[in-house]
């Protein structure tokens, strides 16, 4: 064989081999939503993973959060779901989760480093499966427009300040600076729960069954409705419904409120959208008689039973979970690490000074989370406890029903949802 | 070259003839086997199969879902619960007071929809008729006005809702305009009564052009000589309208009435984007209740949603029957 012919033959062989490997590569489809840039960062890291693992192809399908909530359960039920998805609420799709334990090289590493969040993906306390990789730990906390406080000549309330102290302060700031409202909370039962637990809400009875309405809950609900009526809280956020409500973040970014109750997942947006528009700070969660807590949370990449490539899915997640990659991932996404070892300063964030201060403040808030809040977050049907609170308090704010009627409705809505989920 | 053309044409013709005659043999066979009355089924069969697959099968599935419970999606995993979903939906202390009902949101949806249908259909037909009467006259810029009134029909419901949301929101265009003239602003989408008013208004704005067009076509189909005769008899404009135009326009009005009513009962898209059903449940309509129950809640009650959709279908069926009856009556009474 002449040399040129030989080179051509080798080139052809190489090309066909590469094509064959690509054709045989196990495809992992990932349904991904972003709070900031999580999907883009995962895609960037996965490109590196695929270079080192040419037998695996990771395809990140970016979609809105609403699609994860509404379309993913239907896809999974129809047996047509992705291999992996990024989710926050596990309950409704938990039965489709794949236990990764048999495919992981070192399940102990996962228990050691992600042990606080793994139970949120489990159907009950006795289950010890590893169903996914937490992509971040989140914590709710107030974010304050410091510039407005300075303009009003008001000091920020201290770390032990109560919700009533904060409401009085933001009302004064709003009045002094001609800002439309004092504060806004994300329209979410999860966000409300942190404040309610501070007031003493337990969400469960002594038997461990859901019991949303108690004196602590009522203390916060009555306050919240009154603050909406008074105009201290921006009514447009909670009083509206469906897709008609205002994005409280946009109101904060446009300096129309002095305090915004949201969480650590907003960090990327805060840095990008507000930039140097005004000074903002994350403050400790306001206190109530019971505690000064926010709500924990987090998103996870969960694997599904219907995947045809469980080993490859586990390999990819294992790679993402490894300490250096995970640290890089958290730095890229400006998220609080769900990895216990990295929570002690192991992530080198590339943030602005305000961003660094915010991460520190969010982490401090995370250390003060009440056990009640952890328990609530870990309840598989937590969504069934959160949603009626939003719907019914929204009706009460609008004067459609009284607060007492709202409490009755929340109780019956929760009972109906749990009964519907229990029907086999 | 000239000799080739006719032979190529003949060949092409023969091929075309052969292709066109292909169904002849099977048709002859079918004709010999099937009696005349049954042959029609052969022609409508494929269409019926497609229609059955995409219309009748989903209806049958919907019936099954309405009789089953649980949050499972696949029918085989859903337990039979009989009429439980219907009895839960219809359980009320006082039907006029949604708060006394087990599923209060459903009844808010029912009454809101009823109120919406009455207001929206009534106002829309009146305004469409008025607009059609004006646009049927020889006025300056008639073509432009016809286009202007029809233009919103071309817009997607989501676009319509977004445009009006920007106008009506707290710091929207309308409030800015009011403030600039010294009038205090109103939170149009947060006050339950105003929010309801605007859902009716936006819906009329978006769909009026379509119904105006139907009525305009109806008006133009009325022979001119009837009006000339009325004019010679010195009939007043009101009498001409009441005794001539309205009766002759009745077939078009019946169509507009029924189409408008069906569309109003099905209202969802514009309102979902504009108000999301709020504030509270002030603009929650039946279709939104079905959507929320079946697809947006964290615990999905497909059976309850299916039962609610069947109740809605029952209402639509009544309207359709009314349409058929109305059309038949108008047809019988028509002078043509």
Interface residues (C-beta under 8 A of the other chain):
Chain A: X69 X70 X73 X74 X77 X78 X89 X91 X92 X235 X236 X239 X240 X241 X242 X243 X244 X245 X246 X381 X383 X384 X386 X387 X391 X394 X395 X397 X398 X399 X400 X401 X405 X409 X412 X417 X418 X420 X421 X423 X424
Chain B: X69 X70 X71 X72 X73 X74 X79 X81 X99 X102 X104 X105 X165 X169 X170 X187 X189 X190 X192 X272 X273 X274 X275 X276 X277 X278 X279 X280 X281 X282 X284 X288 X292 X295 X296 X297 X298 X299 X300 X301 X304
